[in-house]
């Protein structure tokens, strides 16, 4: 255990900062994954719509 004021303060604050950083990285990665998934999904959706329109035009 630290015996100086600043050592004790650092010892007390460090776990909170570390847990906060871990939480921040986890949430950040979840948000980025969601954004990427939405982008890819919209691209696939656009391709499917274009394919359906092409089939509809050629079927007439």
Secondary structure, DSSP 8 states (H G I E B T S, - for coil): ---SHHHHHHHHHHHHHHHHHHHHHHHHHHHHHHHHHHHHHHHHHHHHHHHHHHHHHHH-
